């Protein structure tokens, strides 16, 4: 398995990241354990979660980290995975943001749930304009020096805020963001490509985008209004069923047929092939889904394939 260096950090990861947002939610504990075992057995190593997963469901915040922690405790595979989690999204009254005080509370809570002494990649889940970036950078640096965190990353940052955060860290000799986790896929290109991608490339920041399959739209299973009832996520993809979305699905059909691959595999392989990308995050709720997703890392798209997909997904003028 090809491993890619994450930014300037010492972390090396496979080009597909397993999303832990479903653990303890749409994937129960037993299924989650099987998915994690199969992912590692398949030669992959990075698992991404967040303290807030899944606060929106009955299981509540911390559910995903708790499941991963139980898996680590019973499986002895801590050294086989690059464990990434995030903090900063609201976990309760007063429990949010990137302040130094809250970071200490949040990391200790995550370490306890994860049943580990360290987190490989600790990420700011979203920007916090109310906390000075100097304060956040200094707090992160203390965690790194204490050995509780190996590397740090950002998520959902604007190009300007990511650049300023890196400049502050470098000027003060502090640990710096080595990754960014943006929304990015064949349909949602504009946000990342209009500035953020260049900042990441210029500053050697690894990119591990989420929603690589656009909530399932890029699997090709949603093509008509009737298809929206196939999944609870169906209504969320309705807005993508426009002329551009249909062009993208047609292009995915064409390339997947030529490569004997699924539309999902082609969509993820396209993300992997983009400049500056480390690897997309994708989640699965069954071993069959996971096996399909892992196949994307073994798929090499030709220049012609990439051109076909780029043309179809170009932003309408």
N, C-alpha and C positions, 0 to 999 in steps of 0.2 A: 504494500500500500504506500503510495506517495504521501510523504508528510510535508506540510508547509509550515514554515516558521511564522509565528503569530507576531507581526510587527517586529520590534527590536528585542522582544523578550526571548527567554530561553525555551519557551513552549513550542513544541512542534505537534501539529495536529493533522489528522486526515481531512480531506476536502469535503466531508459531509459531517455536520454536527447534529447530534440527536437532541431534539427539543423535548424538555421535560415538562412542558406546560400541561400535558395530558395525564401525568402521573398522579394517581389519587383522585382523578376527576373522571374522564372518560375511559381511562385505563386503570383498572383496580390494581391493588398491590401485587397480586400474583401475576397478572399480565405484564405489569411494569417490570417485574423481576425478569421475566422471560425476554422481554424486549431488550433490556440492558445486557443480559447474558449474550443474546444473539448479536447485538451490536459489537460488543467486544470480540466475540468469536469471529466476526466478519472482518476483523482487522482495523476497526475504527476505534477512536479513543476519546473524543470530546463530547461531553454531555453538558447542556446548558439549561439552567433553571432560573428561578427567582424566588425571593422570599414571599412575594405576593401571590404566587400560584398556589391554590386557586381560590382566591378570596371571593370570587363571584359565585362560587358553588357551595353546596352544603358543607363540603369538607373544610372550607375556609383557607385563609392564608397559611403558608407553611406546609401544606399537604404534600406538594411535590418534593420539597427538600426532605421531609420526613420519610417518604417512601425511598428515596435515594439513600438516605442514611441507614435505613434498615437493610437495604440491599448490600451496602458496603460492609455493614457489620456481620452479615452472614456469609458473604462471598469472598472476602479477602482479596478484592480486586482494586484496592485504592491506588496502587502503583501502576495500574493498567489504564487509568482514565485521566484525562485532563478535565477537572471539575470546575465548571463556571457557574456562578450565580450572580444575582443582581439585587440591589437594594435601592430605596429612594421612593418607590411608589407607595402610596398610602396603605399602611397596615392597620390603622386604627387612629383614634383621636391623638393628634400630636406625633404620630409615628410615620414620618415621611421626610423627604428632603435629604440634602447632602451635607448637613452640618457635622462638625467633628464629634459633637456629643452624641448625635443620633447614629453616626457611623459605628461608633464603639458598641452601642447597644445592639444594632442590627447585625454586625458581624458575629458577635458572641451568640446571638440567637440562631443564626444560620449554622454556625459551627456545631452547636448543640444538636440541632435537628439533623444535620448531615452526618453526625457522629464521626467527625474527622478533626484533626489538629490544624489543618490548613486548607485554604481554598486556592486553587491554581489561578483562576481569573476572577477577580472581584470587580463588578461593573456598576457604574452609576446608571440606574434604570432609565432615568430621564434627567434633564438639566434642572437645576434649582437656582433661578435668578435671585432668590432671596439670601443665598449664602455666598460669600466671596469665594471666588475660585481658589484663592491662596489658602483659605481655611481648609477647603476640601482636599487640595493637593498635599498639604502638610499632614492631614489626618491619614490619608492613604499611605503616605511615605512611612508613617509610624507603624502602620500595620505590616508593611513590607519588611521593615527593619526588625519587627518583632517575630517575623517568620509565620505570621498567620495568613498572609497573602503572598503569592509568588509574583503576580502581575496584575495590573489594573486596566480596566477598559471603560468605555462610555457606550451609551445607547441613546438613540433618538436625539442626538445633538445636531445643532446647525453647524455649517462649515465655520462660521465666525467663532462660535463658542468653543468648538473643538480645537481650533487653531490657537485661540487665546489660552486655553487650559494647558496645551502642550508648551506654549512659549513661557508661561509662568513656571511650570515644573522645571523646564530646562534652565531658566534663568536662576532658579533657586537651588538647582541640583537635587531635585526631588524625583521620586518615581513618577513616570509619565504614562498617559494613556497609550497602550499598545494595541488597542482594538476599538472598533466602533461597530455597533449593532444597529443598522438602519433597516427600514422597510425597503425591500428591493426585490423585484421579480420582473418577468417579461412584460407584465401589464403596468406595474408601478415602477417606472424608470426615472421619471423626471426629478423627484425629490433627491435621490442619491446622485444622479449624473450632473445636476446643475450646481456644481461647486464642491459638494462633500467628497465625491470620489477623488477629485484632484488634490484636496487637502490631505486625504488619507495616503495617496501615492507619494506626494511630496514629503510627507513626514514619516513614511514607513509605518503606517498604522494598518494593522490587519483588519479585514472586513468580514464579519460573520452575520450576514443579513437574515432577518426573519421574514416569515410569510413567503418563502421561496416558491410556493405553489398557489399563492393568491387565494388562500382559504379554500383550496380545492378546485378553483376555477380552471387552473392550468392542467388538471388531470384529464380534462375533456368530458367529464361526466355531466356538466351543466351546459346544455345547448338550447333548451327551450324553457318556456315558463313552467311546463309540467315537470321538468327535471328539478326544479327548485325544492320540491317536496322530498327529494331523496335523502336529505340530511338536514339536521338542525341548522347547519351553516348555510343552507341554500339561499335564504333571503339576503344573506350578506354578500353574495356574489351577483345578485340581480343587476346591480349598477354596472358590472363589467360586460354584460351581454349587449354591448353596443357594436357598431360597425367595426371598430378597431379590435375589440375583443374577439369577434368572430374571425377576423383576419388572422389573429394570433393562433386561434385554435386550428384554422386551416393549415397554417404553416407548421404547427406542431404535428398535425396528422401527416403532412408530407414528409417531414424529416423523420418522424418515428417509423414510418413505413419503410423508408430507405435504410434505416439503421437497425431494423428489427428490434425496436425498443418501445417502451411506453411513452405516452405524452409527458407523464410526470418525470420520467428519467431524462427526457430531452430538455424539459424546462429547467431542471436543476443543473444539468450539465452545461446549459447556456450560462447560468449564473457563475458556475465554477470557472468558466473560460474568460470572464470579464477581467479587464486590467485592475489589479489591486485587490482582487477577491481572494480570501483565504478559503472560505467554504460556507455554503448556505446552511441554515438551521431548518430542519424538517422533523415533524413528529409523526408517530404512527400509533395506532391502537390495536394492531394485530401483527403477528409475525409475517403474514403475507404482505401487508403494506410495507413493513420494514425491509423485507427482502427486495421489494421493488425499488424502494428509495436507495438502498445500498448499491443497486445496480447502476445508478447514475454516476457513481465515482469510477466505474469501469468503462464508461462510455466516452469515446473521444469524437467530438463533432468536427467535421471538416470546415474549412474556410467557407465553402459554399453553403453548408448547413447554417453557419453563424450568420452569413449574409442574408439568407432567406428569413431567418427569425428576426434579425435586426430590421429589415425592411417592413415586415408585417407589424412589428411592434413600435415602429417610429411614431412619435407623438403627433396626433393630427394637428395640422396648422389651422 
